Amino acid sequence: MRMLALIAHDHKKVDLVAWATYNRDTLARFPLIATGHTARLVRDKVGLEVEALLSGPEGGDAQIAARVATHGVEAVFFFVDPLCAQPHDPDIRALLRVCNVHNVPLAMNVATADLVIAGLAPCTPLVTAPEVTRALDA
């Protein structure tokens, strides 16, 4: 099973933890990877098992980009702080480019993350009435 990647800039970590807590059941169905501190927060606050990579500035974003490029990541949830410059901006841009090249969903805010996780959640039948079931079986 392909994994999900979680990343959050410092000022967005609270948002990611709240979002992951709300979506815990769906996230638990996937192997997870995350950059250093984000992985610790998800493990400690949300209670999910996460493979911890390096922190973003130490190469964690590049590690995730490499996994995306080798088709090992189903989707990337990257809660970006657009108001703060990042010292590892080239790695961030490379990750964004690799996601686009390999057509991997990339959620960069809570609204988009909600849509992507809904697409990954198990489908539930919309109609379960017995007469519909019989009609389908006929």
C-alpha positions as CSV (number, residue, x, y, z in Angstrom):
1,M,0.0,0.0,0.0
2,R,1.3,3.4,-0.9
3,M,1.8,5.9,1.9
4,L,0.7,9.4,2.8
5,A,3.2,12.2,3.5
6,L,2.6,14.8,6.2
7,I,4.5,18.1,6.5
8,A,3.8,21.3,8.3
9,H,5.7,24.5,8.7
10,D,6.1,25.6,12.3
11,H,3.2,28.1,12.3
12,K,0.9,25.4,10.7
13,K,1.7,22.5,13.0
14,V,-1.3,23.2,15.2
15,D,-3.6,23.1,12.1
16,L,-2.1,19.8,10.9
17,V,-2.5,18.2,14.4
18,A,-6.1,19.3,14.5
19,W,-6.8,18.1,11.0
20,A,-5.1,14.8,11.6
21,T,-7.0,14.2,14.8
22,Y,-10.3,14.8,13.0
23,N,-9.2,12.5,10.1
24,R,-7.5,9.9,12.4
25,D,-9.5,6.9,11.2
26,T,-8.8,7.5,7.5
27,L,-5.1,8.3,8.1
28,A,-4.8,5.1,10.2
29,R,-5.5,3.0,7.1
30,F,-2.3,4.2,5.4
31,P,1.4,4.0,6.2
32,L,2.5,7.6,7.1
33,I,5.8,9.4,6.7
34,A,6.5,12.9,7.9
35,T,9.3,15.3,8.4
36,G,11.0,15.3,11.9
37,H,9.0,17.4,14.3
38,T,5.7,16.9,12.4
39,A,6.2,13.1,12.8
40,R,6.7,13.4,16.6
41,L,3.6,15.6,16.9
42,V,1.4,13.3,14.9
43,R,2.7,10.3,16.9
44,D,2.4,12.0,20.4
45,K,-0.8,14.1,19.9
46,V,-2.8,12.1,17.4
47,G,-1.6,8.6,18.3
48,L,-0.7,7.4,14.8
49,E,2.4,5.5,13.8
50,V,4.6,7.7,11.5
51,E,7.9,7.1,9.9
52,A,10.0,10.1,10.9
53,L,12.3,11.5,8.2
54,L,14.7,14.4,8.6
55,S,13.3,17.9,9.4
56,G,12.5,20.0,6.4
57,P,15.6,22.2,6.6
58,E,17.8,19.1,7.1
59,G,16.5,17.4,3.9
60,G,13.2,15.9,4.9
61,D,11.3,17.7,2.1
62,A,13.8,16.3,-0.4
63,Q,13.4,12.8,1.1
64,I,9.6,13.0,0.6
65,A,10.2,14.3,-3.0
66,A,12.4,11.2,-3.7
67,R,9.6,8.9,-2.5
68,V,7.0,10.7,-4.6
69,A,9.4,10.4,-7.6
70,T,9.6,6.6,-7.1
71,H,5.8,6.3,-6.8
72,G,5.9,5.4,-3.1
73,V,3.5,8.2,-2.0
74,E,-0.2,8.3,-2.7
75,A,-0.7,12.0,-1.6
76,V,1.2,14.8,0.2
77,F,-0.4,17.0,2.9
78,F,1.9,20.0,3.2
79,F,0.5,22.7,5.5
80,V,2.5,25.7,4.3
81,D,3.0,29.0,6.1
82,P,2.8,31.4,3.1
83,L,3.7,34.4,5.3
84,C,7.1,33.2,6.5
85,A,10.2,32.7,4.3
86,Q,11.7,29.2,4.6
87,P,15.5,28.7,4.4
88,H,15.0,25.5,2.5
89,D,12.8,27.0,-0.2
90,P,14.6,25.2,-3.0
91,D,13.7,21.8,-1.4
92,I,10.1,22.9,-1.0
93,R,9.9,24.0,-4.7
94,A,11.4,20.7,-5.8
95,L,8.8,18.7,-3.8
96,L,6.0,20.8,-5.4
97,R,7.5,20.2,-8.9
98,V,7.8,16.5,-8.3
99,C,4.2,16.2,-7.1
100,N,3.1,17.9,-10.3
101,V,5.4,15.9,-12.6
102,H,4.1,12.6,-11.1
103,N,0.5,13.7,-10.7
104,V,0.4,13.2,-7.0
105,P,-2.2,15.1,-5.0
106,L,-0.7,17.9,-3.0
107,A,-2.8,19.6,-0.3
108,M,-1.3,22.8,0.9
109,N,-4.1,24.0,3.2
110,V,-6.9,22.6,5.3
111,A,-9.6,23.1,2.7
112,T,-7.7,21.1,0.1
113,A,-6.6,18.5,2.6
114,D,-10.3,17.9,3.4
115,L,-11.1,17.3,-0.2
116,V,-8.1,14.9,-0.8
117,I,-8.7,12.9,2.4
118,A,-12.4,12.6,1.5
119,G,-11.3,11.0,-1.8
120,L,-9.1,8.6,0.0
121,A,-11.8,7.7,2.6
122,P,-13.7,4.4,2.0
123,C,-16.8,4.8,-0.1
124,T,-20.1,4.1,1.6
125,P,-23.1,3.0,-0.3
126,L,-25.6,5.8,-1.0
127,V,-28.6,3.6,-1.3
128,T,-29.1,0.4,0.6
129,A,-32.8,-0.1,0.2
130,P,-33.7,-3.9,-0.3
131,E,-35.7,-3.1,-3.5
132,V,-32.7,-1.3,-5.0
133,T,-30.5,-4.3,-4.2
134,R,-32.9,-6.7,-5.8
135,A,-33.1,-4.5,-8.9
136,L,-29.3,-4.5,-9.2
137,D,-29.1,-8.2,-8.8
138,A,-31.7,-8.8,-11.5
